[in-house]
């Protein structure tokens, strides 16, 4: 069986030797290894892909006994269980459904939740349950309560916002720390919030882009996973920008999910460390 080992620690001599030594003693085979040191903070990051038969808790305890201050995460290489949230736009959702069907991203979409009903046929055409939770005439607390009740039934590892166009409360986000991933139709930190293409048009930008990030308590301010851009010029209207940006959004979201679901992303403060 193949596993991913993620290590974060204070940087010092002998870390790699100590960690790889434990893997050797347990008869485990290292198939891939990546390391990075953040010199400004003196922090060491390491991602190791290894194979063999092992109890994860026993291996973690063995590493901790030699390096008691390290942060350790060990997980089998497997598909991540995901619930997707959407509003009206189909392009990111459709792309994810196709990629999930053909096992491209390492994820299993358990269900889709939306505050509108228009994407039901698309979702159910892939054999995925669709839950319509309307928000009209209800406050945010009531609406999110019903959404949470549905999500908890599926017990996902991650929640993906594939163009979900409502701001989530801190209470909702707190249910899934570092486990909500959003695609924002702008090259953050520029043009946060609503109507970013209108904002970009009014500023006369020469590139437009998209940003995939983890969701935190601040609007569009979570740690960035990946970004993408395309060039434009003065002939583009705000609508032209939005149409051109859809392809970027799909690509950026798919790349981000692939990185996260393959355990290649460390969250370090307000930024990420990524082993591509």
C-alpha positions in Angstrom: 0.0 0.0 0.0 1.2 3.5 -0.7 1.2 6.3 1.9 1.9 10.0 2.1 4.0 11.3 5.0 3.9 15.0 5.7 6.3 16.5 8.2 6.7 20.1 9.5 9.4 20.9 12.1 11.9 23.4 13.3 14.8 23.2 10.9 18.0 21.5 12.2 20.6 19.1 11.1 19.8 15.4 10.6 16.0 15.7 10.1 15.9 13.8 6.8 18.3 11.2 8.1 16.2 10.6 11.2 12.9 10.4 9.3 14.2 8.2 6.5 16.0 6.0 9.1 12.7 5.2 10.8 11.1 4.3 7.4 14.1 2.0 6.7 13.8 0.3 10.1 10.2 -0.5 9.3 11.1 -2.0 5.9 9.2 0.7 4.0 10.3 1.8 0.5 10.6 5.6 -0.2 9.2 6.2 -3.7 9.3 10.0 -3.8 10.7 12.7 -1.5 10.5 16.5 -1.4 11.9 19.0 1.1 11.8 22.7 1.6 13.2 25.1 4.3 11.7 28.5 4.9 14.8 30.4 5.9 12.8 33.4 7.2 11.0 31.2 9.8 13.5 28.3 10.1 10.8 25.8 9.3 11.4 22.5 7.6 8.7 20.9 5.3 8.9 17.4 3.9 6.6 15.2 1.8 7.4 11.6 1.4 5.6 9.0 -0.6 6.4 5.5 0.6 5.0 1.9 0.2 4.8 -1.0 2.5 2.6 -2.5 5.3 2.4 -0.4 8.4 0.1 0.9 11.1 0.0 4.6 10.7 -0.2 5.4 14.4 2.8 3.1 15.2 4.9 4.8 12.5 3.9 8.3 13.7 4.9 7.4 17.3 8.2 6.0 16.2 9.1 9.3 14.3 7.8 11.4 17.3 10.0 9.4 19.7 13.1 10.7 17.8 11.7 14.1 16.9 9.2 15.0 19.6 8.4 18.5 18.3 7.5 17.6 14.7 4.0 17.8 13.2 3.2 14.6 11.4 0.4 13.6 9.0 0.3 10.1 7.5 -2.5 9.1 5.1 -3.0 6.3 2.6 -2.9 7.3 -1.0 -6.6 7.3 -1.8 -9.5 9.3 -3.3 -10.7 12.1 -1.1 -14.5 12.3 -0.3 -15.9 15.6 -1.4 -19.2 17.6 -1.3 -19.4 20.4 -3.9 -21.4 23.6 -3.4 -22.7 25.6 -6.4 -25.1 28.4 -7.3 -26.0 28.8 -11.0 -22.8 28.6 -13.1 -22.1 25.1 -14.6 -18.6 25.4 -16.0 -16.5 24.5 -13.0 -19.1 22.0 -11.7 -19.3 20.2 -15.1 -15.5 20.1 -15.4 -15.2 18.5 -11.9 -18.0 15.9 -12.6 -16.2 14.8 -15.8 -12.8 14.7 -14.1 -14.2 12.8 -11.1 -15.9 10.3 -13.4 -12.6 9.5 -15.1 -10.6 9.5 -11.8 -8.3 12.5 -12.8 -8.3 14.4 -9.5 -8.2 11.8 -6.8 -11.7 12.7 -5.5 -15.1 11.1 -5.2 -17.9 13.6 -5.4 -20.5 12.4 -2.8 -23.1 15.0 -3.5 -23.7 18.5 -4.8 -25.6 21.2 -2.8 -27.0 24.3 -4.4 -29.2 27.3 -3.4 -30.8 27.1 -6.9 -32.3 24.1 -8.7 -31.0 24.8 -12.3 -28.0 22.4 -12.2 -30.0 19.3 -11.1 -30.1 17.6 -14.5 -26.4 18.1 -15.0 -25.5 16.6 -11.7 -28.0 13.7 -11.7 -26.8 12.8 -15.2 -23.6 11.7 -13.6 -25.4 9.7 -10.9 -24.5 12.2 -8.1 -27.2 13.2 -5.5 -28.3 16.8 -5.9 -29.7 18.8 -2.9 -31.5 22.1 -3.5 -31.5 24.3 -0.4 -33.2 27.6 -1.4 -32.2 30.7 0.5 -35.1 33.0 -0.3 -37.1 34.2 2.7 -34.5 32.8 5.2 -31.7 34.3 7.1 -28.2 33.0 6.6 -28.1 31.1 9.9 -31.2 29.1 8.9 -30.0 28.5 5.4 -26.5 27.3 6.5 -28.0 25.1 9.2 -29.9 23.1 6.6 -26.8 22.9 4.3 -24.7 21.6 7.2 -27.2 19.0 8.1 -27.0 17.6 4.5 -23.2 17.8 4.4 -22.8 16.0 7.7 -24.8 13.1 6.4 -22.0 12.5 3.8 -19.1 13.2 6.2 -16.8 14.5 3.5 -13.1 15.2 3.8 -13.4 18.4 1.8 -16.0 20.9 0.7 -15.4 22.5 -2.7 -17.0 25.8 -3.7 -17.4 25.5 -7.4 -18.8 29.0 -8.0 -20.9 29.1 -4.9 -21.8 32.8 -4.8 -22.8 33.3 -1.2 -20.6 34.4 1.6 -20.2 31.7 4.3 -20.3 32.6 8.0 -17.5 32.1 10.3 -19.5 29.5 12.1 -19.9 27.5 8.9 -16.3 27.8 7.9 -15.3 26.7 11.4 -16.9 23.3 10.9 -14.3 22.5 8.2 -11.0 24.1 9.1 -8.6 24.1 6.1 -11.1 21.8 4.3 -13.1 24.3 2.2 -11.6 25.2 -1.2 -12.9 28.0 -3.3 -12.4 29.2 -6.8 -12.4 33.0 -7.1 -12.8 34.7 -10.5 -10.0 37.2 -9.9 -6.2 37.2 -9.5 -6.3 37.8 -5.7 -5.6 39.8 -3.7 -7.0 42.2 -6.4 -10.7 42.6 -6.9 -12.1 40.7 -4.0 -15.8 40.2 -3.4 -18.5 40.6 -6.0 -18.3 41.5 -9.6 -14.5 41.2 -10.0 -14.7 41.4 -13.8 -16.6 44.6 -13.7 -13.9 46.0 -11.3 -11.2 44.7 -13.6 -12.9 46.3 -16.7 -13.2 49.6 -14.9 -9.4 49.5 -14.0 -8.4 48.6 -17.6 -6.4 45.6 -16.6 -4.3 43.7 -19.2 -4.5 40.3 -17.6 -7.3 38.5 -15.9 -7.1 35.4 -13.8 -8.5 33.1 -11.2 -7.4 32.0 -7.7 -8.0 28.8 -5.9 -7.7 29.2 -2.1 -8.6 27.8 1.2 -11.6 29.5 2.9 -11.1 31.3 6.2 -13.0 33.9 8.2 -11.9 36.8 5.9 -13.5 37.3 2.5 -11.4 35.9 -0.3 -8.3 36.0 2.0 -7.5 32.4 2.7 -4.2 30.8 1.9 -3.7 30.7 -1.9 -3.2 27.2 -3.5 -2.7 28.2 -7.2 -3.5 30.9 -9.7 -3.7 31.4 -13.4 -3.9 34.3 -15.9 -4.6 35.0 -19.5 -3.8 38.3 -21.4 -6.6 40.6 -22.6 -6.7 44.1 -24.1 -8.9 47.2 -24.3 -11.4 45.6 -26.6 -12.7 43.3 -23.9 -15.9 44.2 -22.2 -16.7 43.0 -18.7 -18.8 40.2 -20.3 -15.9 39.3 -22.6 -13.6 39.0 -19.6 -16.1 36.8 -17.7 -16.4 34.5 -20.7 -12.7 34.2 -21.2 -12.2 33.7 -17.5 -14.3 30.6 -17.3 -11.6 28.4 -18.8 -9.0 29.8 -16.4 -11.3 29.1 -13.5 -11.8 25.5 -14.5 -8.1 24.9 -15.0 -7.0 26.6 -11.8 -9.6 24.8 -9.6 -8.8 21.4 -11.1 -5.1 22.0 -10.5 -5.6 23.1 -6.9 -7.8 20.1 -6.1 -5.2 17.7 -7.6 -2.5 19.2 -5.4 -4.5 19.2 -2.2 -6.0 15.7 -2.7 -2.5 14.3 -3.5 -1.3 15.7 -0.1 1.1 18.2 -1.7 0.0 21.3 0.2 1.1 22.6 3.5 -0.7 25.5 5.1 1.8 27.8 6.8 0.3 30.9 8.4 -1.4 32.9 5.6 0.4 31.1 2.7 1.0 27.6 1.4 4.0 25.4 0.8 3.4 23.2 -2.3 5.4 20.3 -3.7 4.3 20.0 -7.3 
